[in-house]
Amino acid sequence: MPNKGTGEEATYEGHGGEADVVLARLAEVAADREDAAADQSASDEDQTASDADQTASDVDRELSARDQEASERDQIASDRDQAVSDRELGDHPSEQTKAAHDENLAERKVGTDEREETGRTRAVAAENRALQADRRDETAWHRDVTAQARDRASERRDRESAKIERKMGSRGTALRTALTHAAEVRAMAANDRARAAEDRAQATADRERAAEERAVTVAELRQAHMDELTGAFRRGSGEQALQNEIERARRGNTTMVLAFVDVDGLREVNNRDGHSAGDALLRNVVLAIRSKIRSFEPIVRFGGDEFVCAVAGLDLDQAANRFTEVQDSLAENTAGAALSVGLAELREEETLADLIERADAALLEFRRGRSS
């Protein structure tokens, strides 16, 4: 039987259905609070991990830059030592001088190999930073999704709070308690919107960091793979680029010619005009080759004064004409500069090592024919 009492009890009992709705809503509010707390905790942990990752990346970047500077200074010093040794051998061609020269050359090769290994290590570090940038982008995406979910939750809470207020606004003390909770729900909705805005701001910051990481990665990969003096590929990474060109030619069923280029008289230029003049000659050689081939075709510094490059879509005669143009271009910028070039056209099932060996043999044959 209905309760016949008066006052607050009568008011509450008279609207048992609405009270059940209020109690259910209060239970939902409690659950929402727990979910929001868990979501905030996960967001805080993600931010902590992101900050730690950024710190590690900054330290790694600084160490990499220092290592690169030291490597370049070491290479310059090594080249100068070698130039001095070359001059001493020319001035005093004794057995003792030759032995010292050979020893110096061997030590310089070891140092160069170590620097190339350092470059490969630096490349791995740069690739790791690229992965970190990808993870930051993914984190930014999750932050945006979280922000959208929080906005939707805020809108839902606002609508339900307004609904409760309209239905329960004049129905006694118990229902005034519900109104208080409805106000709390609105406050939670406002807090969710503020946190959503923070998430979006952090997502933007994460994307900016990712873009910075990628820019640094591109620069460091270039430092790791490219010869700092000439801009050509270093030998290790350059061989991979040449192998890629072989595979490209075979996939496209096109011809490819490998050129083995030697800079004539580099030692004499170093001895006569100084090491900086020799450096300028090497840079001009690469510029001359680059001006006559396509931008994606690799040029590799194979030794101190030796370069290897690949040109696709040409036969031997066409390639010979192309490198005559290279020689003419070099002569326009560097008086008296000359090149010796050996050419080998890719054969079916031939390896890169075999192709380089044939181009080197063609270079020796070219020199013998020119001297005879």
BELGIJO-V676766 format. One record per backbone hydrogen bond with DSSP energy under -1.0 kcal/mol. NH is the residue of the N-H (numbers start at 1). CO is the residue of the C=O. E is the energy in kcal/mol with one decimal. If there is no record, write none. Layout:
NH_CO_E ; NH_CO_E
This chain:
11_7_-2.4 ; 12_8_-2.6 ; 13_9_-3.0 ; 14_10_-2.4 ; 15_12_-1.0 ; 16_13_-1.2 ; 19_15_-2.1 ; 20_16_-2.2 ; 21_17_-1.7 ; 22_18_-2.4 ; 23_19_-2.9 ; 24_20_-2.6 ; 25_21_-2.5 ; 26_22_-2.7 ; 27_23_-2.1 ; 28_24_-2.0 ; 29_25_-2.5 ; 30_26_-2.2 ; 31_27_-2.1 ; 32_28_-3.0 ; 33_29_-2.4 ; 34_30_-2.1 ; 35_31_-2.5 ; 36_32_-2.8 ; 37_33_-2.5 ; 38_34_-2.3 ; 39_35_-2.6 ; 40_36_-2.5 ; 41_37_-2.2 ; 42_38_-2.3 ; 43_39_-2.3 ; 44_40_-2.7 ; 45_41_-2.3 ; 46_42_-2.3 ; 47_43_-2.3 ; 48_44_-2.4 ; 49_45_-2.4 ; 50_46_-2.4 ; 51_47_-2.6 ; 52_48_-2.3 ; 53_49_-2.4 ; 54_50_-2.2 ; 55_51_-2.3 ; 56_52_-2.4 ; 57_53_-2.3 ; 58_54_-2.6 ; 59_55_-2.3 ; 60_56_-2.5 ; 61_57_-2.6 ; 62_58_-2.2 ; 63_59_-2.6 ; 64_60_-2.5 ; 65_61_-2.3 ; 66_62_-2.3 ; 67_63_-2.6 ; 68_64_-2.5 ; 69_65_-2.3 ; 70_66_-2.5 ; 71_67_-2.5 ; 72_68_-2.4 ; 73_69_-2.4 ; 74_70_-2.5 ; 75_71_-2.4 ; 76_72_-2.4 ; 77_73_-2.5 ; 78_74_-2.4 ; 79_75_-2.6 ; 80_76_-2.2 ; 81_77_-2.5 ; 82_78_-2.4 ; 83_79_-2.2 ; 84_80_-2.4 ; 85_81_-2.4 ; 86_82_-2.6 ; 87_83_-2.3 ; 88_84_-2.5 ; 89_85_-2.2 ; 90_86_-2.1 ; 91_87_-2.5 ; 92_88_-2.9 ; 94_92_-2.4 ; 98_94_-2.5 ; 99_95_-2.4 ; 100_96_-2.3 ; 101_97_-2.6 ; 102_98_-2.7 ; 103_99_-2.2 ; 104_100_-2.5 ; 105_101_-2.4 ; 106_102_-2.2 ; 107_103_-2.4 ; 108_104_-2.3 ; 109_105_-2.0 ; 110_106_-2.1 ; 111_107_-2.4 ; 112_108_-2.5 ; 113_109_-2.7 ; 114_110_-2.4 ; 115_111_-2.3 ; 116_112_-2.3 ; 117_113_-2.2 ; 118_114_-2.2 ; 119_115_-2.3 ; 120_116_-2.1 ; 121_117_-2.3 ; 122_118_-2.6 ; 123_119_-2.0 ; 124_120_-2.0 ; 125_121_-2.2 ; 126_122_-2.3 ; 127_123_-2.4 ; 128_124_-2.2 ; 129_125_-1.9 ; 130_126_-1.8 ; 131_127_-1.9 ; 132_128_-2.1 ; 133_129_-2.2 ; 134_130_-2.0 ; 135_131_-2.3 ; 136_132_-2.3 ; 137_133_-2.1 ; 138_134_-2.2 ; 139_135_-2.7 ; 140_136_-2.6 ; 141_137_-2.2 ; 142_138_-2.3 ; 143_139_-2.4 ; 144_140_-2.2 ; 145_141_-2.3 ; 146_142_-2.7 ; 147_143_-2.6 ; 148_144_-2.4 ; 149_145_-2.3 ; 150_146_-2.4 ; 151_147_-2.3 ; 152_148_-2.3 ; 153_149_-2.4 ; 154_150_-2.4 ; 155_151_-2.3 ; 156_152_-2.3 ; 157_153_-2.6 ; 158_154_-2.5 ; 159_155_-2.3 ; 160_156_-2.4 ; 161_157_-2.6 ; 162_158_-2.3 ; 163_159_-1.9 ; 164_160_-2.4 ; 165_161_-2.5 ; 166_162_-2.2 ; 167_163_-1.9 ; 168_164_-2.6 ; 169_165_-1.3 ; 171_168_-1.4 ; 176_172_-1.8 ; 177_173_-1.8 ; 178_174_-1.2 ; 179_175_-2.0 ; 180_176_-2.0 ; 181_177_-2.1 ; 182_178_-2.5 ; 183_179_-2.3 ; 184_180_-1.8 ; 185_181_-2.5 ; 186_182_-2.1 ; 187_183_-2.2 ; 188_184_-2.7 ; 189_185_-2.4 ; 190_186_-2.3 ; 191_187_-2.4 ; 192_188_-2.6 ; 193_189_-2.2 ; 194_190_-2.0 ; 195_191_-2.6 ; 196_192_-2.6 ; 197_193_-2.1 ; 198_194_-2.1 ; 199_195_-2.7 ; 200_196_-2.3 ; 201_197_-2.2 ; 202_198_-2.7 ; 203_199_-2.6 ; 204_200_-2.2 ; 205_201_-2.1 ; 206_202_-2.8 ; 207_203_-2.2 ; 208_204_-2.2 ; 209_205_-2.5 ; 210_206_-2.5 ; 211_207_-2.4 ; 212_208_-2.3 ; 213_209_-2.8 ; 214_210_-2.3 ; 215_211_-2.1 ; 216_212_-2.4 ; 217_213_-2.6 ; 218_214_-2.6 ; 219_215_-1.9 ; 220_216_-2.8 ; 221_217_-3.0 ; 222_218_-1.9 ; 223_219_-2.1 ; 224_220_-2.7 ; 225_221_-2.1 ; 226_222_-2.3 ; 227_232_-3.8 ; 231_227_-2.6 ; 233_299_-2.9 ; 234_225_-2.9 ; 238_234_-2.5 ; 239_235_-2.4 ; 240_236_-1.1 ; 241_237_-1.8 ; 242_238_-2.5 ; 243_239_-2.3 ; 244_240_-2.1 ; 245_241_-1.6 ; 246_242_-2.0 ; 247_243_-2.3 ; 248_244_-2.4 ; 249_245_-2.5 ; 250_246_-2.2 ; 251_247_-2.3 ; 252_248_-2.3 ; 254_249_-2.5 ; 257_311_-2.9 ; 258_344_-3.0 ; 259_309_-3.1 ; 260_342_-3.1 ; 261_307_-3.7 ; 262_340_-3.0 ; 263_305_-2.6 ; 264_338_-2.0 ; 269_265_-2.1 ; 270_266_-2.5 ; 271_267_-2.6 ; 272_268_-2.6 ; 273_269_-3.0 ; 274_270_-1.2 ; 278_274_-1.4 ; 279_275_-2.3 ; 280_276_-2.2 ; 281_277_-2.1 ; 282_278_-2.1 ; 283_279_-2.3 ; 284_280_-2.4 ; 285_281_-2.0 ; 286_282_-1.9 ; 287_283_-2.2 ; 288_284_-2.4 ; 289_285_-2.4 ; 290_286_-2.9 ; 291_287_-1.7 ; 292_289_-1.7 ; 297_294_-1.6 ; 300_308_-3.1 ; 301_233_-2.9 ; 302_300_-1.0 ; 302_306_-1.5 ; 303_306_-1.7 ; 307_261_-2.9 ; 308_300_-2.6 ; 309_259_-2.0 ; 310_298_-1.3 ; 311_257_-2.5 ; 313_255_-3.0 ; 319_315_-2.5 ; 320_316_-2.4 ; 321_317_-2.1 ; 322_318_-2.1 ; 323_319_-2.2 ; 324_320_-1.3 ; 325_321_-1.7 ; 326_322_-1.5 ; 327_323_-2.0 ; 328_324_-2.1 ; 329_325_-2.4 ; 330_326_-2.5 ; 331_327_-2.3 ; 332_328_-1.5 ; 334_330_-2.5 ; 337_334_-1.7 ; 340_262_-2.5 ; 342_260_-2.4 ; 344_258_-1.8 ; 346_256_-3.0 ; 350_347_-1.7 ; 355_351_-2.3 ; 356_352_-2.7 ; 357_353_-2.3 ; 358_354_-2.2 ; 359_355_-2.2 ; 360_356_-2.5 ; 361_357_-2.2 ; 362_358_-2.2 ; 363_359_-1.8 ; 364_360_-2.1 ; 365_361_-2.2 ; 366_362_-2.3 ; 367_363_-2.1 ; 368_364_-2.3 ; 369_365_-2.4 ; 370_366_-1.9 ; 371_367_-2.0 ; 372_368_-1.2
